[in-house]
Structure formats: C-alpha cells, structure tokens
Amino acid sequence: MSASTGKVTVVMWMTLGLALLLSVVPMPEHLEIGRPLWLALVLTFWAMNYPQHLGLLTAWCFGIAQDVLYGTLFGQHALALVLVVFLVLTLQQRLKVFPLWQQSLALLVIYGLAQLLLLWLSTLSGMRPEISYYAVPAVVSCLLWPWLYMLLVNVKRWRDFR
C-alpha cells in the first residue's frame, strides 16, 4: 500500500465516521424532515472517485451501524446503502463525466430509489409513514451534493499535501 493510498483510506474512514455522526445529530423538530442522507452522500463520493477503496461490505457495515443508532428494523438502512453504492459503482464511469448538476439529478433518482425501498420496508413492517418523510431527504441530498463534493475534494487534496 502506497502512502497516498493510506492517506485516502484514512480520510475516507474519517469522513464516513463524521457522516454517521451527522446522521444522528439532534435537529429541531420542524427541520428533521429535511435531514440529508449524509452516509449515502459520503459513500457516493468515495464510490464514485475511489471505487477500489470502497465496496458493498463497507456500505452494509455502515448501514447496520445506522440501523443500530436509529433503532430501526435491523438491516433496513444497510440494504438501502448497499443499493446506493451498487448503483453508483455500476454507473461510476458515466457519473464522473457529468457536470455536478447532472450528477445531482442522477443521484436524485438513486437516492429516491433507496428511499422508496426504505418506505416499502417500513410499510411491510407495519408502520404507516408519510411519503414526504422519505421524499424530502432525497431532494435535500441532491441539492447538497455539489457543495459536499467540492468540500470532500478539497479535504482530500489538503490531506495529500500534508
């Protein structure tokens, strides 16, 4: 493993840990509906830019951790994050060619599918959630993508020069 590979791995794990923490940070009740899909966003960045460092097992493990922190059906978020990473890895070469606004639109579809899966699993488990609780986070994450992408590129670049 080269020094630059080790640096990428350290930064990747740190940002994934931070995203996991951001996904459970308390928010005001009226803003809770718009909580971005932090783990999905950070996993998307690493899967798109460094697919050799991130796989489905990583998405599954962080999804299980998110299920434990949220207290939801075990494996629910893990399955959704695996779906997101699988689709991003499959479309990775195409997504990298798109400008950021087109990436956002493509990610809106991917996150929408993941949220639809979560809605379906919640309905199967007997809950009756509102659709807006699943649609709004996908839209907010889509709008947040360009800024998060630029931030993570700069964090990675800063770490390389250190």
Helices and strands as residue ranges (DSSP letters): H 3-22, G 29-34, H 38-49, G 51-53, H 56-70, H 76-90, H 92-97, H 100-124, H 132-161
